[in-house]
Amino acid sequence: MYDSILIPTDGSEQAGNAVEEGIRLAEQLGATVHALHVVDEFEAKIVPITGEQDKKREEYIEYGEKITDEVAGVAADAGVDCVTAVQTGIAHKKIQAYVEDHDIDMVVIGSRGLGGVEEMLLGSTADKVVRLVDKPVTVVYKRPTESLQWMLPSAEDTVHR
C-alpha cells in the first residue's frame, strides 16, 4: 500500500500540477504527503562572484520553505497530513536519497515535457528520478487547456516512457 507520497516541487506550474495530483492520490489512499524543495547546488554556487553567496542561498531556502508551506496548506485543506523539507544539492540525487531515507512509497513529480533534442541534451529531473528511484514514479505533464479537456491531449502533451 502507499502510505507516503513524495512531491518534489520547484514552485513552477508543472510542479503545481503534480502537487494537485499527488494530494488527490494521497487523499484517496489515506497517505501522508512529503513536499520537498531542492535548492539547486549549481545555482547557489554561481553567486560567489558577487560576494553575496550566503544571502542568496538564504533567499533560495526561504523560497523553498514558502512553496513547501503552500503545499502543506493545500494538503491540510484536503485533510491530508504533510511533511515539508528543503535541501540543497542536485535535485534528482536529493530526491532519490529522500525516498530511501524516509521510506517513501511513491513519487509524484511534474515535468516540463521539453521533448526532442532539448531533453536529450539536458535530461530532466523527472526523467532521472524515473530511472534512479526504486519506487513507483508518476510524472505529471502539461495539461491541455481548459477548453480542450474533453479531447485527447496532443502528442506534445504526452510522452510514454
C-alpha positions, 0 to 999 in steps of 0.5 A, a space after each residue: 500500500 502507499 502510505 507516503 507520497 513524495 512531491 518534489 516541487 520547484 514552485 513552477 506550474 508543472 510542479 503545481 500540477 503534480 502537487 494537485 495530483 499527488 494530494 488527490 492520490 494521497 487523499 484517496 489512499 489515506 497517505 501522508 504527503 512529503 513536499 520537498 524543495 531542492 535548492 539547486 547546488 549549481 545555482 547557489 554556487 554561481 553567486 560567489 562572484 558577487 560576494 553575496 553567496 550566503 544571502 542568496 542561498 538564504 533567499 533560495 531556502 526561504 523560497 523553498 520553505 514558502 512553496 513547501 508551506 503552500 503545499 502543506 496548506 493545500 494538503 491540510 485543506 484536503 485533510 491530508 497530513 504533510 511533511 515539508 523539507 528543503 535541501 540543497 544539492 542536485 535535485 534528482 540525487 536529493 530526491 532519490 536519497 529522500 525516498 530511501 531515507 524516509 521510506 517513501 512509497 511513491 513519487 509524484 513529480 511534474 515535468 516540463 515535457 521539453 521533448 526532442 533534442 532539448 531533453 536529450 541534451 539536458 535530461 530532466 529531473 523527472 526523467 532521472 528520478 524515473 530511472 534512479 528511484 526504486 519506487 513507483 514514479 508518476 510524472 505529471 505533464 502539461 495539461 491541455 487547456 481548459 477548453 480542450 479537456 474533453 479531447 485527447 491531449 496532443 502528442 506534445 502533451 504526452 510522452 510514454 516512457 
